[in-house]
Amino acid sequence: MKTIKIATDYSNTPLGRYLEDSEFNGTRFREEFLKPALEKEGEVEVDIDGVEGYGSSFLDEAFGGLVRKGYFKAAELHRKLVIRNADPDLALYRDLIWKYIRQAEARKAP
């Protein structure tokens, strides 16, 4: 299983949805880190600790975007993706990630 620690492998200040929003946006994280790891490794653990905070636009684009773009289905992500946090204050972000994945799936349903 591959581990991606956002704070050290990407940025401790991830921000925004689109490339023009910031250097460390959700689109870039999804396309350059998360999607390739899921395709290559099969199972990926994303460690969300060590970051100053997460905006909803970053989380929605990075994780919900996997479903919206048609890369994966929500059920597939539940098998392949593990979101880890040791800091209990970050548990709400883990819950938001799964919420955005579920919402993206619901919007794609016919």
N, C-alpha and C positions, 0 to 999 in steps of 0.2 A: 504494500500500500504506500502510495506517495503521500507525503505531507507537504502542504503549502502553509507556511506561517506568514500571514499577511504582513505583519509588522516588520519582518526582516527580509522576506523574499520579495515583497512588493513595496510597501510604504507604511510608515506609522501614521500617515495622514491621508488615507484614501478619501477622495472627494469627487462628487459629481457623477453624472450619468454618461456624458458623451466626451469624446476626445477633446473638444474645444472647452470643456468645463475645467479641466485641470490635467496635469501630467499623469496623475494617478487616479484615473476615473474607472467607473464600473465596466465600461465597454472594453477598455484595454485589459483589465484584469481578466475578464471573461475570455476574450479572444486569444491573449498571449500566455495566460497561465492556467486558468481553470479548464477550459474546453480541451486544450491539447493534453493536459494531464488525465482527464477523464477518458479521452479516446485512447491514449497510449497505455495507461496503467490499469484502467478498469475501475479500481477503487481509489478514492482520494479523500484524505483527511485535510480539512481546512481549519487551521488554528486561528481563531479570531482574537486572541489575547495580545496585549502590548500596543494596542492602537488607541489614539486619543479619543476616538469615537467614530461612529459610522452614520452617514446620512442615509436616509431611505432611498434616495435616488441611486447611490452607489450600490446598495444591497439589491435593490430591485433589478437594476440593469445587469449586474454581475451574475446573480443567481436566477432570478425570474427570467432573465434574457435567454438563459439556456433552453428554456421551454418555449418562450415566444418565438425565438429564431428557428425552432424546430430541430434543435440539436439532440434533445433528450425529452422524454416524457417524465412527468413527476414521479411515477412509480419506479422508473428506472433510476432516477436520482436518489430515491429513498434506499435503493440497494447499493448504489455506488458511492454516495457522498456522505461523509461524516463531518459534522461541524463540531469542533471542540473548543471549549473555553474552561479554564481553571478559575478565572475571575468571575464570581457569581454576579457581579454587576453587568457582565456582558451576556448573560443568559437571554435577556430580552432581544438581543440582536440575533442570536441563534433562532429564537422563535419567529422573528421577523423574516429571516431568510426562508424558512419553510412556508410561512404565510405567503410570501411573494411567489414562491414556486407553485403553490396550490392555486393562487389567483391566476397566474399565467396559464395554467392548465385549464382552469374553468373558462377563461376567455377564449381559448382555442377550441373548446368543445362545440360541436355543431348544434 
